[in-house]
Amino acid sequence: MISLRARQHWRSGPTLRIPRGADDVENTNRRFLLYGVMPLWFVPAVADWIMHRRSNIEHTSGVRESAIHALMMTEAGLPVVAGLTAKVNPLVLSLMGGAALAHGATALWDVSLATDQREVTPVEQHIHSFLEVLPLTAAAFTTCLHWDQVRKALKGGARTDNWKLLPKERPLSARYLGGIAAGVGLCIVLPYAEEMIRCVRARRVPSVT
């Protein structure tokens, strides 16, 4: 369990606030990233779960595909947690870039498996396009907001602090982080946990021929 002292260390700075009506490039990009890209992720995630359910995933590609979905959520989730809670430095940017590449490769594996074992409709494929591009979009906006850290990463980031997980100097509000956590729980964790449970149960039941 994280100690109170550790939590206070990671919440020690003044909370980041975007001034109302601010229309400069930095605040506009940050507002769109936090209140546009992040919540938008939940919509295709739920829609994709519905498509899996309609195509009877538990009796087709089953546990294997559901496990790939869990892997993809991990690949997307780790850099999101780092970006929302830690200082964006060369380490976090490298994590985002590497995770985006891994997520894309896993998505290709997922579709290759799914199309061989169940019907993947054009609608589901279109939903996948959103799920694939949103991690890249988030990484791109983060890069634009922290170009100084990109330069450090390209130069090798000689300082050791560049390659450590450090708390944000201006952490996001607890209210915002709580809202994102609730959205992840309701729109991603619960639906896909239910999917995995269905797949495991179906595998345990012998098929009737």
Residue pairs with C-beta under 8 A, 6 or more apart in sequence:
9 167
10 85
10 167
10 168
10 171
11 167
11 171
11 174
12 167
13 167
13 168
13 169
13 170
13 171
14 170
15 170
15 171
15 172
15 173
16 168
16 170
16 171
16 172
16 173
17 173
18 27
18 30
18 31
18 34
19 27
22 28
22 31
26 145
29 141
29 144
29 145
30 145
32 141
33 138
33 141
33 142
33 145
34 172
34 176
37 134
37 137
37 138
37 141
38 80
38 138
38 180
39 180
39 183
40 134
41 76
41 131
41 134
42 183
42 184
42 186
42 187
42 188
43 130
44 127
44 130
44 131
44 134
45 131
45 187
45 188
45 191
46 187
46 191
47 127
48 124
48 127
48 128
48 131
49 191
49 192
49 195
51 121
51 123
51 124
51 127
52 65
52 66
52 69
52 195
53 195
55 118
55 119
55 120
55 121
55 124
56 118
57 65
57 66
57 118
57 195
57 198
57 199
58 195
58 198
58 199
58 201
58 202
58 203
59 202
60 117
60 118
61 113
61 114
61 116
61 117
61 118
62 199
62 202
62 203
63 196
63 199
63 200
63 203
64 113
65 110
65 113
65 114
65 117
65 199
66 192
66 195
66 196
66 199
67 196
68 106
68 109
68 110
68 113
69 110
69 192
69 195
70 192
70 196
71 106
72 103
72 106
72 107
72 110
73 188
73 192
75 99
75 102
75 103
75 106
76 99
76 103
76 135
77 184
78 95
78 99
79 92
79 95
79 96
79 99
79 100
79 135
79 138
79 139
80 138
82 92
82 95
82 96
82 165
83 92
83 96
83 138
83 142
84 172
84 177
84 180
85 167
85 168
85 171
85 172
85 177
86 92
86 165
86 166
86 167
86 168
87 165
87 166
87 167
87 168
87 169
88 142
88 145
88 146
88 149
88 168
89 149
89 152
89 157
89 161
89 162
89 163
89 164
89 166
90 149
90 152
90 153
90 157
90 162
90 163
91 157
91 162
91 163
91 164
91 165
92 149
92 165
93 142
93 143
93 146
93 149
93 150
93 153
94 153
96 138
96 139
96 142
97 139
99 135
100 135
100 136
100 139
103 132
103 135
104 132
104 136
107 128
107 131
107 132
111 120
111 125
111 128
114 120
143 150
149 162
152 159
152 162
153 162
157 163
